[in-house]
């Protein structure tokens, strides 16, 4: 059972990393603090994915659920970390 939670969390982390790395700004302003936050987010999610790949037996339901929720938020904002941090004016 722990292996399935680990696979779910691993897939969610990898999908989030890929989505953030493939974000295209399409004319949006470049904000250095947001790019640093995005870099840290990719580093943490990538590290979590590596840790899950090496130690799959330590995964539980809450880790898988938090990874899936984070992936939903990242995909909901289409990889735009600034939209995750601040509300949209429109």
Secondary structure as the mmCIF struct_conf table of DSSP 4:
data_model
#
loop_
_struct_conf.conf_type_id
_struct_conf.id
_struct_conf.beg_label_comp_id
_struct_conf.beg_label_asym_id
_struct_conf.beg_label_seq_id
_struct_conf.end_label_comp_id
_struct_conf.end_label_asym_id
_struct_conf.end_label_seq_id
HELX_RH_AL_P HELX_RH_AL_P1 UNK A 2 UNK A 21
TURN_TY1_P TURN_TY1_P1 UNK A 22 UNK A 22
TURN_TY1_P TURN_TY1_P2 UNK A 26 UNK A 27
HELX_LH_PP_P HELX_LH_PP_P1 UNK A 28 UNK A 30
HELX_RH_AL_P HELX_RH_AL_P2 UNK A 32 UNK A 54
HELX_RH_3T_P HELX_RH_3T_P1 UNK A 56 UNK A 58
HELX_RH_AL_P HELX_RH_AL_P3 UNK A 61 UNK A 76
TURN_TY1_P TURN_TY1_P3 UNK A 77 UNK A 79
HELX_RH_AL_P HELX_RH_AL_P4 UNK A 81 UNK A 85
BEND BEND1 UNK A 86 UNK A 86
#
